[in-house]
């Protein structure tokens, strides 16, 4: 989609690269993350208002370090280097970078030496709390630059060449641990780059509707409505653009959360006049999964059956020209990582092969958006909160949360336990604070006591994580009293579970899902 203004972020492999893009967008300017080796010609063609160079786990002087062409500094476009980006700019323009005698990781105090442009609104001499993450530092600044901030550990923590509008900071303004980082980024975007802003959910909807109409023309679009936020918001946006030429299919494969399929149908049939076909394929899926415990075989079976059912229902609709998919910007970024295309994509993330087999053109309205932006678009479109804020759900559904063999009895057991968990974290006001939370049913039995009797039942594992985009995650610190209520209710109300454990693993080394 063409944009009136864009800020380009070059990715050198930093863990915070996506966060930079998100922060820029939050400040009202559209940003795009591209690999560091993007050609100078491609940059020229994008006509960005500004360029931001990300951090990196590499040192600028080590073999194989990611290096962009130094020509980017001669394009007349403002540049802000962050951490590694500062060091790269300094080194490529004639300065020197060396390993620091004392590395800085974590909070530090930055002293502002010049309160103009980048630090406008922050008085000279102010001590700012910032987040550092570096083992190298700039020991000689290039000709034409001046130091505009320092710390007790490093005499050069920010540099400026005002004539060429080139800036660099050793700290990370994009993270929450730099409280005034938003002001610094805003100064770069609006004061230095001259951005006008205007990027918002409302502006995205307006431009997307026009683009969808132009690209689809009089064609008909098919959309798999899973019940998740991405497909739900995509369906409403597409319906607003092309009306009754959108056809949605919801397949209940028997692996949904408690009451989820019913809620999807009720929401869309009562609130939005969308063509919706509901298909109950529970018996088909459960029969095919009977006796299967291998997670990869579960995923393959579910993917194959989904395609078969979807194709059959699509044929009943008649001619369609496009397939809508809820591809998000992180999916695009992962497939064009800073080192090149990713080696693997989890087989259950998308319905592989469907577009090719059905010979349909793709419509991907959200391939430029992050998950939180999709939620804002959904809110602007009038979707209810229970849809917009629903936690992410894996493609194979509860099949990868029932570890071991899948049976109707075990699925129902997990559904009840998961519904209790969700009810309790909502009651505690924690649902939106948790990026993803759920219960896993383990194929582990243990001895228990209920009343005067001995039990030998299954174990439920509770999982809740905090994350920005799911690429990394930390386990969520649920209050003990909330955990106690969850455990008590599950063991008392769900027959067949007598033990509850809490997963305190982060990603990495673990993954968010268990299978």
N, C-alpha and C positions, 0 to 999 in steps of 0.2 A: 504494500500500500504506500503510495507517495505521501510524504510529510512535508509540511511547510518549513519546518526546521528540525534538525536532528543533531544530536551530539553523539559522536562515535567513541566507543570505548574499545581499546585494543587489549586483548587478553594475553597475558604472559604466564598464565597458569596459576594465578592467585586464588586462594580459597574465597576471597571477598569480591571477585570480579562481578558475579551476578548481583551482589549487593550494591555495587556502585551503580549499575544500570537501574536498579529499583529506586535508589535514592534520587537519582536524577529525574526519573519519571514522577516521583512523589513531589518534586519541586516544580512540576508542570511542564517539563520539557521531554519530548520523546528521545529516547536513547536506544542505541543498538550496540550489541556486543559482537565483536568480530575477532578472529584469530590474529595474532601479532604479525603474521606474514602477509596480511592483506596488502595488495600492491598499491603503490602511490597513485597509479592511474585510477584504480577502483575508488580510492579515497577521494580523489578529485571529482569523480563522477557522482559521488554521494553528496558532495557540497555541504559537509557538516559545518555547523556554527562553531564547534569546538571539538577537540580531541582529548581524551583522558587515557593515560597510560597506566595500566593496572600494576599491582605488585606481582611478585613471583617468588617461588621457593628457590630460584637459582641466584647465583652471583653473576654480575655482568661480565666478569673476566674469566669465568670457567668455561672449558670446552663444551660446546653444545648448548650454551645459554641462548634463550630466544631473543633474537635481535630484529628490530624493524629497520627499514631504510632510514638513514639520517635525513633523507630528503623531506620527510614529513615536517621537519622544523623550518623548512624554507617555503612552505606552501602559503604562508601568510595567515594561517588558521591558528587561533589560540590553542595552546597545549598545556595541560596540567598533568605532571608526572606524580604518581603516588608511590612512595617507597621505592621499589625496584624501578618504577617509571622515572622517578627523580634521578636515580643513579645512572640509568641508561641515558637520559637526556644529558646529564653532566658529562659522562664519559664520551658520548658520541660528538659532543660539541667542544671537546678539548680539555675537559676537567679530568680529575683523577678520583678513582674509587678504590678503597682498600678495606681489608677486614678490620673491624673495630676491635680495639683492645678490650672493650667491654660491650658486649651485645645487649640490646634492649628488647625485651619481650614483656608486654603488659603495659600497665599505666605509667605515664611519665608526665612531668610538668614542662610545658613549652612556654618560653618567654617570647612575646611578640616584640620585635625591634622596629617594625614599620607598620603603621596602622592604615596604610592606603590599600586600595583595590582588593587584593585577596583577603586581607584582614580588616576590611572596612567595617566599622561598627564595634571593633574590639580595640580598646585603648592600648597604646604603646606601653610596654612594661607589664602588661597583664600576664599572669601565669595561667595558662590553659591546661586543663586535664585532657590528655590525648592518649591514644592507643598506639604503641610502637610494636613492630614485629620485624626486626632486622638484625643481621650480623655484620653488615657492611655499612660504610658511610662515605660521604663525599668529603675528600680531604683537600681538594683544590677545585674551586668553582671555575667554570669556563669564562672566557673573556666576554664582557658585556653583561654579566650577571652580578647580582649583589645578594648577600645573605639578608633575609628579612625576619628570621626567627632562629632561636637556639634553645638548647636544653643544657642541663648541668653536665650531661655526658657527651654532647656533640655541639660544636660551635656553629654548625650549619644544619638546620632542620627545615628550612624553607628558603627557596631562592626565587629570583625574579629577573627577567630581562623585559622590562616594560616596553621597550621600543618594539621588540618582536612578539610581545604578548606570550612569552614562554614562562611557565611557573612550575615549581616542584615542591612537594612536601614529603618529609621523611615519615610522617605518621599517617594514620588511616582516618580521614575525615568521614568515611562512609559508615563506620561502625557506631553502635550506640554508646560504646565506651569513650567516644570523643563527643561530649555533650554539645559542643558548639560547632561540630563538623558540618551540620546542615547550613549554618550561616556562611561557612567558608565555601561550600559547594555552590550555594546560591550566589555569592559574590562572583565566583568564576563564571557561572552560567549567564547571569543577567548584567553584571557590571563589565566584565571582561569580554565575554562572547557576544553580548548584545542580544541575547535571546528575548523573545516576547512572551513565551509560555503559551498556555492554552491547551496543553495535552491533558485530557480528563476522560472519565468514563462517558460523559455526555458527548464530547467531541468525537470519541472513538465510534460511538453508536451511529452518529450522524454520517461520518465518512464511510463507515462499513456498509451501511444500508445502500448508499449510492454505488459502492464498489461491487457489492453482491449483485445488485440489479444489472450492472453493466456486464459482469462476467457471466452470469447465469442466463441473461436474456429471457427468453420464453421457456427455458428448460425447466424440468422437474427435478427436485432434489429429494434424496432419501437420507434419513437420519436415524441411526440406532440410538434410541433413548434409553440409556442404562439406568438413570436415576441419580447419577452423580452430577455434581455442579457443572462440569464442563459441557456435557451433552445437553443438560437442561437449559443452560443459558444460550448455547448455540441454537437450540431449537426455537426459542422465543425470538432471538435476533433474526434468524432466517425467516420466521413467520412474518415478522414485521416488514421484512424486505420483499418477500415474494408471495405472501398470503397462502392460498390453498394449493399452490404448486409445491408445497413442502409436505412430505409424507414421513411420519415417524413410526418406528416399530419398537415396541418394548417386549423383550423376551424374558419371561420368568423361567429361569433355569432351575429353580428350586434351591439355589445357592445364595439367595438374597438375605439381607437382614430382616428381622421381624417386621412384618407389615409394610415392607419397602415397596414392593410391586403395587400393592393396593394404593399406597400414598402417591406414587408416580401417576397412576391412572386418574385418581381423584383430583390431583392438583391440575393436571393438564386438561382434563375434560370439563372441569368446573370453572377454571380461571382463564384458559386460553382456547379459542376455537381452532385447535390444531387437528389435522387428520392424524389419528393415532390408532394403530392396530396393536391390540394386546394379545400375546401368544403365551399360553401356559404350556411349557415344554418340560415341566418338572419330571414326569415319569420317564421321558426319553433320556434326559441327562443322568438321572440317578441310576437307571438300568445300565447305562454305558459305563458308569463309574463304579459299579458294584464290585467289591473286592479289591479295588485299586488303592494302593497306599503310596506308590512312588509319585512324588510331587511333580516331576517333569511330565510323566505320563498323564497325570490329572490335567495339567495345563493343555497338553496337546489334544486330549480328548475333548475338553470343553471348547477349545478354539475350533476344532474341526466341526463339532456339532453346531456351534453358533453360526458358522458360515453356512452349513446346510440349511438350517432353519431360516436364517436371514434370506438366503437366496430364494427359498420356496415362497416366503411371504412377499418378497420383492416382485416375483413373477406374478403373484395374484394382484398386485397393485397395477401392473402394466408398465408402460414405457417410463423409464426414468433416465436422466442424463448425468446426474451428479450424485456423488456420495459425500455427505458432510462428516467431518471428523473433528474431534475436539483437541487437535494437536496444540500444545502450548509452547511458549518460547523456550523454556528449559529443554524440551524435547529437541528443538531445532539446534540449540546451543550444544547439547550433548553429541549430536550427529556431526557437528563441525567444531570439535574441540580445538584448543590452541595448538595441539600437536597434529590435528587432522581428524578425519572421521573416527568415531568411536569404534572399538573392536567388537563390542557386543551390546545388544539391547535385550532386556529381559523378554522372554517369549510371551509373557502374559500381559505386557503393558498395552499392546494393541492387537487388534484382530488381524494378524498377518495374512497377506494374500488376498483379502477381500476385494480391494479395488481392482487388482489385476484380473482376477477370475471373473468379475462382473463387468469389466470393461467400462468403468465409469470414471469420469473426471472428478477430481477432488475439490471440495470446498472446505477450506480450513480458516474460518474467520478469526481464530484466536492464536494463530501461530506467531503473533508478535506480542502476546500478553503473558504476564506471570499469573499464577493462581489467584493472588489477592486482587489483581486487576479484573480478572474474570468475575470475581465476587462483586466488585463495585459495579461492573456492567450489569450483572444480574439484578442488583438492587435498583439501579436506575431503570431497568426494564419492568420492575414490579414483581419479581419473583419473591415468594415468601422466604423468610429467614431460615425456616427448617430445611429448605432446599439449598439456599446459598451457602449456609455454614455447615452443611453436612461434611463430616470427615471423609478424606479420600478412602476409596474402597478398591481392592485389587480386581483386575479383570476376571479371574476365575472365581471371585466371590469367596464364600465360606469354605470352598474346597481346599484352600491353602491355609485355612485357620482351623480346620478339623484335621489334625495331624494323624496319619495312619488311615485306616479304612473309613470310607464315607458310607454312612447309613442314614436313613431318614431319622432314626432315633437320636443319633449323635448330632445331626444337624439341628434338630429341634432343641436339644439340650444346650447347644452353643448359642442358638438364637435367644433363648430365655436368659442365659447368663449375660450375653452381650447387651440385651435390652435393659437389664438391671444396672449394668455398669454405666451405660449412657444416661439412664434416668438419674443416677446418683451424681454424676459429674455435672449434669445440667442443673440439678437441684442445688448444688454447691456453687454455681456460677463459674465453673471452670471450663465448660465445654469449648468456648472460643479461645481460651488460653492454650489449650492442647491442640497441636497441629493434627495429630492422628491418635486415636485411642480405640482399643478393641480388646476382646477376649479371645484366647486361643484354647482349644480343647486338646489336651495332651493324651497320647495313648499310654498313659502311666497310671496304674491303679495303686492305691495305698490303703492301709487299714485305717478305719475311723470308728467312732462310737457315736451313735445317735439314740438317745433314750437309753434303753437297757440292751440295745442290740449292737452287734458288730457289723460294720460295713466294709466293703472292699470296692471302692468306687474310683471314678476318674478324677483327674486334676485339671483345674482351670488356671491358665496363666493370664494375668492382666498386663496389658501393654499400653503405655501412654508416652508420647514423645513431644518435645518442643523442637520446632524447626522453622526455617524460613521457606524452603522449597522442596524438602524431602531428600535433597542430595546428601546432606549431613543432618544428624539429629542427636539430641541428648535426651536421656530419659527424664520424664517430667516428675518433679517432686510433689506427688500427691500428698496432701495432709494425712497424717495417720488416722485421724477420726473418719475421714472419707474412705480410706482403704478398709477400715474396720467395718463400716456399714456395707460396703460392697461385698466383702468376704462373708459377713454374717448373712446377708440376704441371699447370696448365691448358694451357700451351703444349706440354708434353710428352705429355700423356695424352689431350687432346681434339683429334681430327683436324679441321682446318678453322679453327682459331684460332691465330694466330701473334703476337698482341699483346694485352697486358692493361694497362688504365689504371685509375686510382683516382679516383672522383668526390669532390671536396672542396668541394661546394656545400652551403650550408645552406638551410633553409626558414624564412622566405623568404630570398632571392628565388626559389630553385628550389622544386620540389616533391620529395617523397620518390621517387615513381615517375617514370620518364622520359616516359611517355605517360599 
